Amino acid sequence: MPDLLVTHPAGVVPVLVTALLLGILHGITPDEHTWPITVSYAIGAASGRRGLKAGLLFSAAFTLQRAIASELAYLALAPILASGELNAAIDLLVGIVMAASGAYILRLGRELHLTEWFEQLLHRAFRLHPQDGTDGMVRPDSDQPIPLRMTLIHGFVAGWGTGAFAIIIYTVLAPAMPNAAVAFLPGLLFGVGTMLVQASAGAAIGAWMRRRGYGERAMTYVSRAVAGNTLLYGGALFAAWGFISLALPGIAGTLDRGIPTGIAIPNLDSINAGLILVAIIVAGIAAGSFVRAVRRLPQRMPEGGRCCEQMA
């Protein structure tokens, strides 16, 4: 491998450093796939350690995908990877995977209260009918952790979505590599950069949840409510957007271009459909679900949701 890299010693290192820095920037900016999923699982993890694990698992699978896609781009498949149809199909698939994961979480702990009619519709669609006489709320005595392995699926599937950063990897950095044996490295380094940020973000979000001072039962209730709602409703939005993009590519393309902001940073250079999806899912559904779940703690738990051993 070292012998292969010396073919273009002056050009390879800057390409790889650029890929790493772009990955870090990608992890920071509000990407429509990475942030909603990482936030969902990090909050659901309810601890810094498991939040870190959530970010690591998601971005590890994402890194593998980007390495494979970088190799494919070098082999002249970049036009296929960057096609609007593929990106729309990925949005649809990511949405279905997210919604299925949210349904799985809520099936274990049933928290589904945004609007009554939509709740009933999703209960029927995902077979979430309560079978134990509960009112459809998260059971506060459910202490089963949300399975973080599901983030591996999210990371690998979501990575095939093509944004501004992916275009740079596929059309500029991967083709600049000296040969096919090392063409995967730009995607790999890009994924590593994203992993550094997403793992740190996951740890910080999980630790923030822990510092709220809630006890284990309250933490389980809140984390399941937020993670389940965000994945389910956010997934439904992604799936809807993917379907619209496939059915009405012209309109979807216009919305994807959006309104320029004058900021020369991918994901922030325009107010487009992706940025709006992030805002709705993270700032709307996730934050709204958190506030709603916390307000319900006194009713769900007479002690107000605070844990004596945590507060002592």
C-alpha positions in Angstrom: 0.0 0.0 0.0 2.8 2.6 0.8 4.3 1.9 -2.7 1.0 2.7 -4.3 0.7 6.0 -2.6 4.1 7.3 -3.7 2.8 7.5 -7.3 1.6 11.0 -6.7 3.1 11.9 -3.3 2.4 15.7 -3.7 -1.2 15.2 -4.7 -2.4 12.3 -2.6 -1.9 13.8 0.9 -3.7 17.0 0.3 -6.6 15.0 -1.2 -6.9 12.9 1.9 -6.5 15.8 4.3 -9.3 17.6 2.3 -11.5 14.5 2.6 -11.0 14.4 6.4 -11.7 18.1 6.8 -14.8 17.8 4.6 -16.0 14.9 6.8 -15.6 17.0 9.9 -17.5 19.9 8.3 -20.2 17.4 7.2 -20.5 16.2 10.7 -21.0 19.8 12.0 -23.5 21.1 9.4 -27.1 20.1 9.6 -27.2 17.2 7.1 -30.7 15.9 6.5 -29.7 12.3 7.2 -27.0 12.2 9.9 -28.3 14.7 12.4 -31.9 13.6 12.8 -30.8 9.9 13.2 -27.9 10.7 15.5 -30.0 13.0 17.7 -32.8 10.4 17.9 -30.5 7.5 19.1 -28.3 9.7 21.3 -31.3 11.0 23.2 -32.7 7.5 23.3 -29.4 6.3 24.7 -29.9 8.6 27.7 -26.2 8.5 28.7 -22.9 9.8 27.5 -21.3 6.4 27.0 -24.3 5.0 25.0 -24.7 8.2 23.1 -21.1 8.0 22.1 -21.7 4.4 21.0 -24.7 5.5 19.0 -22.7 8.1 17.1 -19.9 5.7 16.6 -22.0 2.9 15.2 -24.0 5.1 12.9 -20.9 6.8 11.5 -18.9 3.6 11.3 -21.5 2.1 8.9 -21.6 5.5 7.1 -17.8 5.4 6.7 -17.9 1.9 5.2 -20.5 3.1 2.7 -18.5 6.2 1.7 -15.4 4.1 1.2 -17.3 1.7 -1.1 -19.0 4.7 -3.0 -15.6 6.4 -3.4 -14.2 3.3 -5.0 -17.2 3.1 -7.3 -16.8 6.7 -8.2 -13.2 6.1 -9.2 -14.5 3.4 -11.5 -16.6 6.0 -13.4 -19.9 5.3 -11.6 -20.1 8.8 -10.1 -23.0 9.9 -12.4 -25.1 7.0 -11.2 -24.3 7.7 -7.5 -25.2 11.4 -8.0 -28.4 10.8 -9.9 -31.5 12.5 -8.5 -33.5 9.3 -8.9 -31.1 7.4 -6.6 -31.1 10.1 -4.0 -34.9 10.2 -4.0 -35.0 6.4 -3.6 -32.5 6.7 -0.7 -34.7 9.3 1.0 -37.7 6.9 0.6 -35.7 4.0 1.9 -34.2 5.9 4.8 -37.6 7.1 5.8 -39.0 3.6 5.8 -36.1 2.4 7.9 -36.5 5.3 10.3 -40.2 4.8 10.6 -39.8 1.1 11.2 -37.3 1.7 13.9 -39.5 4.2 15.6 -42.4 1.8 15.4 -40.3 -0.9 17.0 -39.3 1.4 19.8 -42.8 2.6 20.4 -44.1 -1.0 20.2 -42.0 -1.7 23.3 -42.9 1.5 25.0 -45.8 3.2 23.2 -45.5 7.0 23.2 -47.4 8.4 20.3 -49.2 11.7 21.0 -48.9 14.5 18.6 -52.3 14.5 17.0 -55.0 12.0 17.8 -56.1 11.2 14.3 -52.5 10.8 13.0 -51.7 8.7 16.1 -54.6 6.3 15.4 -53.6 6.1 11.7 -50.0 5.1 12.6 -51.2 2.7 15.3 -53.2 0.9 12.6 -50.5 1.1 10.0 -47.7 -0.2 12.2 -49.9 -2.5 14.3 -49.2 -0.6 17.5 -52.6 -1.3 19.1 -52.2 -1.4 22.9 -52.7 -5.0 24.2 -52.2 -4.4 27.9 -54.9 -1.9 28.7 -52.6 1.1 28.6 -53.5 4.5 27.2 -50.9 4.3 24.4 -48.2 6.1 26.5 -44.7 4.8 27.2 -44.7 2.4 30.0 -42.5 4.0 32.7 -41.5 0.6 34.1 -40.1 -0.5 30.7 -36.3 -0.6 31.2 -35.2 -2.3 28.0 -32.6 -0.1 26.3 -33.1 1.0 22.7 -31.0 -1.4 20.5 -28.2 0.8 19.2 -27.3 -1.8 16.6 -30.1 -0.4 14.5 -27.9 2.6 13.9 -25.7 0.4 11.7 -28.5 -0.1 9.2 -29.3 3.7 9.3 -25.7 4.7 8.7 -25.1 2.4 5.7 -28.4 3.2 4.0 -28.3 6.9 4.7 -24.8 7.2 3.3 -25.9 6.5 -0.2 -27.8 9.8 -0.2 -26.0 12.3 -2.4 -25.4 15.8 -1.1 -22.9 18.5 -1.9 -20.2 16.8 0.2 -20.7 13.5 -1.6 -20.5 15.2 -5.0 -17.1 16.6 -4.1 -15.9 13.1 -3.0 -17.3 11.4 -6.0 -16.3 13.9 -8.8 -13.1 15.5 -7.5 -11.3 13.6 -4.7 -11.9 10.0 -5.6 -10.9 10.5 -9.3 -7.7 12.3 -8.1 -6.4 9.1 -6.5 -3.5 7.4 -8.4 -5.2 4.0 -8.9 -8.2 1.8 -7.9 -6.3 0.2 -5.1 -6.5 3.4 -3.0 -9.5 5.0 -4.5 -11.6 4.2 -1.4 -9.4 6.3 0.9 -11.2 9.7 0.3 -14.5 8.2 1.2 -12.9 6.5 4.2 -11.3 9.6 5.5 -14.5 11.6 4.9 -16.4 9.1 7.0 -13.8 9.2 9.7 -14.1 13.0 9.9 -17.9 12.6 10.2 -17.4 9.9 12.8 -15.3 12.2 15.0 -18.1 14.8 15.1 -21.1 12.5 15.3 -19.6 10.4 18.1 -18.8 13.5 20.1 -22.2 14.9 19.5 -23.8 11.6 20.5 -21.8 11.6 23.7 -22.7 15.2 24.5 -26.4 14.7 23.9 -26.5 11.5 26.0 -24.6 13.2 28.8 -26.9 16.2 28.7 -29.9 13.8 29.1 -28.2 12.2 32.1 -27.5 15.6 33.7 -31.1 16.6 33.6 -31.4 14.7 37.0 -34.1 12.4 36.0 -34.2 8.9 37.5 -33.9 5.7 35.5 -37.7 5.3 35.0 -38.1 8.9 34.0 -35.1 8.7 31.7 -36.5 5.6 30.0 -39.9 7.3 29.5 -38.4 10.5 28.1 -35.8 8.9 25.9 -38.2 6.4 24.4 -40.8 9.2 23.7 -38.2 11.4 22.0 -36.4 8.7 20.0 -39.5 6.8 19.0 -41.4 9.9 17.9 -38.4 11.4 16.1 -37.7 8.3 14.1 -41.3 7.4 13.3 -42.6 10.9 12.4 -39.3 12.0 10.9 -39.1 8.8 8.9 -42.6 9.4 7.6 -41.5 12.8 6.4 -38.4 11.4 4.7 -40.5 8.7 3.0 -43.0 11.3 1.8 -40.3 13.5 0.5 -38.6 10.6 -1.3 -41.9 9.6 -2.9 -42.6 13.2 -4.0 -39.1 13.4 -5.5 -39.6 10.3 -7.5 -43.1 11.3 -8.6 -42.5 15.0 -9.2 -38.7 15.4 -9.9 -39.1 18.8 -11.4 -40.8 20.3 -8.4 -38.5 18.4 -6.0 -35.4 19.7 -7.9 -36.6 23.3 -7.4 -37.2 22.7 -3.7 -33.8 21.0 -3.4 -32.0 24.0 -4.9 -33.9 26.3 -2.5 -33.1 29.9 -1.8 -29.4 30.9 -1.7 -28.2 32.2 1.7 -24.8 33.5 0.5 -23.0 31.1 2.9 -20.3 29.2 1.0 -20.6 26.1 3.1 -22.5 23.0 1.8 -25.7 22.3 3.7 -25.8 25.9 4.7 -25.6 27.5 1.2 -29.3 27.5 0.7 -32.6 27.2 2.5 -33.8 24.0 0.7 -35.8 20.9 1.3 -33.0 19.1 3.2 -32.5 22.0 5.6 -36.2 22.3 6.2 -36.5 18.6 7.0 -33.7 18.9 9.5 -35.4 21.8 11.2 -38.7 20.1 11.4 -37.4 16.8 12.6 -34.7 18.0 15.1 -36.2 21.4 16.3 -39.8 20.4 15.8 -40.5 16.8 16.5 -37.5 15.9 18.7 -37.6 19.1 20.8 -41.4 19.1 20.9 -41.5 15.4 22.0 -39.0 16.1 24.7 -40.9 19.0 26.2 -44.2 17.1 26.0 -42.7 14.0 27.6 -41.2 16.1 30.5 -44.5 17.8 31.1 -46.2 14.5 31.4 -43.8 13.1 34.0 -45.8 14.3 37.0 -48.9 12.5 35.7 -47.0 9.3 34.7 -45.0 9.2 37.9 -46.3 10.7 41.1 -42.8 11.6 42.3 -42.5 14.0 39.3 -40.1 11.8 37.4 -37.1 12.7 39.6 -35.2 9.9 41.0 -34.4 10.0 44.7 -31.1 8.3 44.3 -30.1 10.6 41.5 -31.0 13.8 43.4 -29.6 12.8 46.7 
